[in-house]
Amino acid sequence: MDGRGQGGFGESGGFGYCFDSLRPERRFAAGIDRTVPRVLSVIATLDGSGAEKQFALLNAGLQARGWDMHAVALTRGGPNSQPLDAAGVPLTVLHKALKFDPLCLARLRRIVAKLKPDVIHSWMFTANAYARMASGGRPVVTGERCVDRWKGGWQHAVDRRLIGRTARVVGNSQAVADFAIERGAPADLLTVIPNGVEPLTPDPSFRANLLSSLQLPPDSQPVVFAGRLASQKRPEDLIWAFQLLHQANPSAVHLIVGEGPLRERCERQALHFGHAHRCRFLGHRQDAAKIIAAADVLWLASEYEGQSNTVMEAMSAGVVPIVSDIPSNRELVADGETGFVVKVGDSLGFCQFADRLLSAGDLRSRMGAAAGDRMREEFSVDVMLDRYEALYRELLDEKAGP
């Protein structure tokens, strides 16, 4: 996922701030047993994107396991505030208003001084910078969630300058960890903890209602893309792939979930190719996960990724993915076993494998079952929680000393 959408220093947010955020102690639970390890988690926003969902899953899951979790969103809350609230994880929003906001940094320092967390865990560039500047010498785990090619020299300079305040750097895939090392992060600080995925169960009635609401025939075979319509994702490759697929398989329909700067261009291409009547641009959808689970095939053409939550959700639902041949995708998809991997930009390859899967229900079922098994065994939320617990306890042991 493009790091620009994840709360970089360029993100502004609102200019006001709630009175409680100036007095964070009002927001934190009282009477907590301080023998329980306390973790302060920091992120830029709690929007509806993949990293924010992982943030909510981790904090809610560890709170349920008995950890004392506290969350801070630097700029704003969002849909992923709800799981935190349901799990009883206290959340403070600091309403960062500037690219670099000294007031926000001061508020975060006050929170650290008040809470005295045993570990601070930050997520992505902006939160990583603020958390390390506000840490007061406490161990900081920074989270790298993407192969952030958008970063310029000054962002890398900030990361290098603050590396001395970093206890660990966590990448959600080996590809992300390797990218961080290439950009100067010490290899001995890097660890890889993949995302956790909640199991999805396809709902036949939802699929039927979805097709009906989109005025598509009930026997349609949905091929789904879900993500930002931006150059990183190469959605135009998939518009062209569907032009070929539609001619080979008239039952195929293309469902495109998401927004982005290339949406209008993709819509024009679909009209130009003459298959717009079989495409539906759905925009942002709160039920995106259900749409993914209702697909016959999911495809992702990205030229770079961190670790795709969309692909993981599809696989957990038994939907076979067709993905571009990049390192992070190869960590998820075993080519020919749990999905198919094609070269970046190979629209014909996307078409051929989609047609093969749509035409062979037994192959689709067999590969979908293997994909679901892999997610349950290697990428479950419980496995993710276990790995973070082990990391935090390692840091606590180091802090305690011999």
C-alpha positions in Angstrom: 0.0 0.0 0.0 1.3 3.4 -0.9 2.8 5.0 2.1 1.5 8.5 1.1 -1.9 7.4 2.2 -0.7 6.2 5.6 -0.1 9.5 7.4 3.2 10.9 6.0 4.5 14.2 7.3 2.5 15.8 4.4 -0.8 14.7 6.0 -2.6 17.7 7.6 -5.9 16.5 9.2 -8.0 18.8 11.2 -6.8 22.0 12.9 -8.7 21.8 16.1 -8.2 19.4 18.9 -10.4 18.1 21.7 -9.8 19.2 25.2 -9.3 15.7 26.4 -6.3 15.2 24.1 -4.5 17.9 26.0 -5.1 16.0 29.2 -4.4 12.4 28.1 -4.6 11.1 31.6 -8.4 11.6 31.4 -8.6 9.1 28.6 -6.6 6.3 30.1 -8.1 3.5 32.2 -7.5 3.9 36.0 -6.6 1.3 38.5 -4.6 -1.0 36.2 -2.2 -3.5 37.7 1.2 -2.2 36.7 2.7 -5.7 37.0 1.0 -6.2 33.6 3.2 -5.1 30.7 2.1 -1.8 29.2 2.4 -1.1 25.5 1.7 2.3 23.9 0.9 1.9 20.2 1.1 5.0 17.9 -0.2 5.4 14.4 -1.0 8.4 12.2 -4.7 7.6 11.6 -7.3 4.9 12.1 -8.6 5.0 8.5 -10.0 2.0 6.8 -6.8 0.8 5.2 -4.9 -2.4 5.8 -2.2 -1.2 8.2 -4.8 0.5 10.4 -6.8 -2.7 10.5 -3.7 -4.7 11.6 -3.1 -2.0 14.3 -6.6 -2.6 15.6 -6.3 -6.4 15.4 -3.0 -6.4 17.4 -4.1 -4.0 20.1 -7.5 -5.6 20.6 -6.0 -9.1 20.5 -3.3 -8.4 23.1 -5.7 -6.6 25.3 -7.8 -9.7 25.4 -4.7 -11.7 26.3 -4.1 -9.6 29.3 -1.7 -7.0 28.1 -2.2 -3.3 29.1 -2.6 -1.7 25.7 -3.0 2.0 25.0 -3.4 3.6 21.5 -2.6 7.0 20.1 -3.7 8.3 16.7 -1.6 11.4 15.8 -4.0 12.9 13.3 -7.5 11.4 13.4 -9.5 8.4 14.3 -11.6 6.4 11.8 -13.3 3.1 11.2 -10.6 1.1 13.0 -11.3 3.0 16.2 -14.4 0.8 16.7 -12.5 -2.5 17.4 -10.3 -0.7 19.9 -13.3 0.7 21.7 -15.0 -2.7 21.7 -11.9 -4.4 23.2 -11.5 -1.7 25.9 -8.3 -0.3 24.5 -8.0 3.4 25.5 -7.5 5.7 22.5 -6.3 9.3 22.4 -6.4 11.3 19.2 -3.9 14.2 19.1 -5.2 16.0 16.0 -1.8 16.7 14.4 -2.3 19.8 12.2 1.0 20.5 10.6 3.6 18.6 8.6 5.8 18.7 11.7 3.6 19.7 14.7 5.6 20.6 17.9 2.3 20.7 19.9 1.4 17.2 18.8 4.9 16.0 19.8 4.6 17.7 23.2 1.3 16.0 23.8 2.8 12.6 22.9 5.7 13.2 25.3 3.2 14.0 28.0 1.4 10.7 27.4 4.6 8.8 27.5 5.6 10.5 30.8 2.1 9.8 32.3 1.8 6.2 31.1 5.4 5.1 31.5 4.9 2.3 28.9 7.2 -0.7 29.0 7.3 -0.7 25.1 6.3 1.9 22.5 5.2 0.4 19.2 4.8 2.8 16.3 3.4 2.2 12.8 4.8 3.7 9.6 6.9 6.8 8.9 5.2 9.6 10.7 4.3 7.7 13.8 7.8 6.1 13.8 9.4 9.6 13.8 7.1 11.1 16.5 7.3 8.0 18.8 11.1 7.9 18.7 11.4 11.6 19.4 8.9 11.3 22.3 10.2 8.0 23.8 12.3 9.4 26.6 14.6 6.4 26.3 12.0 3.7 26.4 12.3 0.9 23.9 10.6 1.7 20.6 9.5 -0.9 18.0 9.0 0.7 14.6 6.7 -0.8 12.0 7.5 -0.8 8.3 4.5 -1.8 6.3 5.4 -1.3 2.7 8.2 -1.0 0.2 8.0 2.7 0.5 9.4 3.9 -2.8 7.6 7.2 -2.3 10.1 8.2 0.4 12.6 10.8 -0.6 16.1 11.6 0.8 14.8 13.6 3.8 12.5 10.8 5.0 15.4 8.3 4.8 17.6 10.9 6.6 15.0 11.1 9.4 14.9 7.3 9.7 18.7 7.1 9.9 19.0 10.0 12.4 16.5 8.3 14.7 17.8 4.7 14.4 19.7 5.1 17.6 16.4 5.4 19.5 15.0 2.2 17.9 15.0 -1.2 19.7 13.5 -3.2 16.8 12.3 -2.6 13.3 9.4 -4.9 12.2 8.6 -5.6 8.6 5.4 -7.3 7.7 7.2 -9.2 5.0 10.7 -10.2 4.1 10.5 -7.9 1.1 9.8 -4.9 3.4 12.6 -5.9 5.7 15.0 -6.2 2.8 13.9 -2.7 1.5 14.5 -1.2 5.0 18.0 -2.7 5.1 18.8 -1.4 1.7 17.9 2.1 2.9 20.2 1.9 5.9 18.4 0.1 8.7 20.8 -2.2 10.6 20.0 -5.8 9.8 20.4 -6.9 13.4 17.4 -4.7 14.4 15.1 -6.2 11.7 12.5 -8.8 12.4 9.7 -10.1 10.2 6.2 -10.6 11.6 3.6 -11.1 8.8 0.1 -9.7 9.0 -2.7 -11.7 10.6 -5.9 -12.4 8.7 -9.3 -13.0 10.1 -11.0 -16.0 8.4 -13.6 -15.0 5.8 -16.5 -17.3 4.9 -18.2 -16.7 1.6 -21.9 -15.9 1.8 -23.9 -17.2 -1.2 -26.9 -15.0 -0.4 -24.6 -11.9 -0.3 -23.1 -12.8 -3.7 -26.6 -13.2 -5.2 -27.8 -9.9 -3.7 -24.6 -8.2 -4.8 -25.0 -9.3 -8.4 -28.7 -8.4 -8.4 -28.0 -4.9 -7.0 -25.4 -4.3 -9.7 -27.8 -5.5 -12.4 -25.6 -8.4 -13.4 -26.8 -11.9 -14.4 -27.0 -14.4 -11.5 -24.6 -16.8 -13.3 -21.9 -14.1 -13.5 -18.4 -15.1 -12.4 -16.9 -12.1 -10.5 -13.2 -11.3 -10.9 -12.4 -8.8 -8.2 -9.8 -6.1 -7.8 -9.7 -4.3 -4.4 -7.3 -1.5 -3.7 -6.3 2.0 -4.5 -6.6 3.0 -8.1 -3.1 4.4 -8.3 0.0 3.7 -10.4 1.5 1.4 -7.9 -1.4 -1.0 -8.3 -1.3 -0.9 -12.1 -5.1 -1.1 -12.5 -4.9 -0.4 -16.2 -3.2 -3.7 -16.7 -6.3 -5.3 -15.3 -8.7 -3.3 -17.5 -6.8 -4.6 -20.5 -6.7 -8.1 -19.1 -10.5 -8.0 -18.7 -10.9 -6.9 -22.3 -9.2 -10.2 -23.3 -11.0 -12.2 -20.6 -14.5 -10.9 -21.5 -14.0 -12.1 -25.1 -12.9 -15.6 -23.9 -15.5 -15.9 -21.2 -18.7 -13.9 -21.5 -19.8 -14.9 -17.9 -16.9 -13.0 -16.4 -17.6 -9.7 -14.7 -15.1 -7.3 -13.3 -15.8 -5.7 -9.9 -13.4 -2.9 -9.0 -13.4 -1.9 -5.3 -11.6 1.3 -4.4 -10.9 4.9 -5.3 -7.8 6.7 -6.6 -6.4 9.1 -9.2 -6.7 6.5 -12.0 -10.4 5.8 -11.6 -11.6 8.1 -14.4 -8.9 6.9 -16.7 -9.8 3.2 -16.1 -13.5 4.0 -16.6 -12.7 5.6 -20.0 -10.6 2.6 -21.0 -13.4 0.2 -20.1 -15.8 2.3 -22.3 -13.2 2.4 -25.1 -12.7 -1.4 -25.0 -16.5 -1.9 -25.1 -16.8 -4.0 -21.9 -18.0 -1.3 -19.5 -21.4 -3.1 -19.3 -19.5 -6.0 -17.6 -17.4 -3.8 -15.3 -18.6 -2.1 -12.1 -16.5 0.5 -10.4 -17.8 0.3 -6.8 -15.6 2.9 -5.1 -15.0 2.6 -1.3 -17.2 -0.1 0.2 -17.6 -0.9 3.9 -18.4 -4.4 2.8 -15.2 -4.8 0.7 -14.2 -8.0 2.6 -17.6 -9.6 1.7 -17.1 -8.7 -1.9 -13.7 -10.2 -1.9 -15.1 -13.4 -0.4 -17.8 -13.5 -3.0 -15.3 -13.5 -5.9 -14.4 -16.4 -8.1 -11.0 -14.9 -8.7 -9.0 -12.1 -7.2 -6.2 -10.3 -9.0 -3.6 -7.9 -8.0 -1.2 -6.4 -10.5 1.0 -4.2 -8.3 4.6 -3.3 -9.1 5.4 -3.2 -5.4 3.6 -4.0 -2.1 4.3 -4.5 1.6 2.0 -7.4 2.3 -1.4 -7.4 0.7 -4.2 -7.8 3.2 -6.6 -8.1 0.2 -4.7 -11.2 -1.1 -4.7 -12.7 2.4 -8.4 -12.1 2.9 -9.2 -13.6 -0.5 -7.1 -16.7 0.3 -8.7 -17.1 3.7 -12.1 -17.2 2.0 -10.9 -19.8 -0.5 -10.7 -17.4 -3.4 -7.8 -18.1 -5.7 -5.5 -15.0 -6.3 -3.7 -14.1 -9.5 -0.9 -11.8 -8.5 2.1 -10.0 -10.0 5.5 -11.5 -9.6 7.0 -9.3 -6.8 8.7 -10.5 -3.6 5.9 -9.8 -1.2 3.3 -11.6 -3.3 5.6 -14.6 -3.7 5.7 -14.8 0.2 1.9 -15.3 0.2 1.1 -17.2 -3.0 2.7 -20.6 -4.0 2.5 -20.5 -7.8 0.3 -23.2 -9.1 -0.7 -24.4 -5.6 -2.5 -21.6 -3.8 -2.7 -19.2 -6.7 -0.9 -18.0 -9.8 2.0 -15.6 -10.2 2.5 -13.6 -13.4 5.1 -11.0 -14.6 4.4 -7.4 -13.8 2.5 -5.8 -16.7 1.5 -9.2 -18.2 -2.1 -8.5 -18.9 -2.3 -11.6 -21.1 -1.1 -13.8 -18.3 -3.7 -12.4 -15.9 -6.4 -13.1 -18.6 -5.2 -16.7 -19.3 -5.0 -17.8 -15.6 -8.4 -16.1 -14.8 -10.0 -17.9 -17.8 -8.5 -21.2 -16.7 -9.8 -20.8 -13.2 -13.3 -19.7 -14.2 -13.5 -22.6 -16.7 -12.5 -25.3 -14.2 -14.5 -25.4 -11.0 -12.6 -28.3 -9.6 -9.3 -26.6 -10.0 -10.6 -23.5 -8.5 -12.0 -25.4 -5.5 -8.8 -27.4 -5.0 -6.5 -24.3 -5.1 -8.9 -22.3 -3.0 -8.9 -24.9 -0.3 -5.1 -25.0 -0.3 -5.1 -21.1 -0.1 -7.4 -21.2 2.9 -5.4 -23.8 4.7 -2.2 -21.8 4.3 -3.8 -18.7 5.7 -5.1 -20.6 8.8 -1.8 -22.4 9.4 0.7 -19.6 8.8 -1.1 -16.2 8.8 -3.8 -16.3 11.4 -4.3 -13.5 13.8 -3.3 -15.8 16.7 0.0 -16.6 15.0 0.6 -12.8 14.6 -0.3 -12.2 18.2 2.1 -14.9 19.4 5.0 -13.4 17.4 4.4 -9.9 18.8 4.1 -11.2 22.3 7.4 -13.0 21.9 9.0 -9.8 20.6 7.7 -7.6 23.4 8.8 -10.1 26.0 12.3 -10.3 24.5 12.5 -6.5 24.8 11.2 -6.6 28.4 13.9 -9.2 29.3 16.6 -7.0 27.7 15.3 -4.0 29.6 15.4 -6.0 32.9 18.9 -7.1 32.3 20.7 -10.1 33.9 
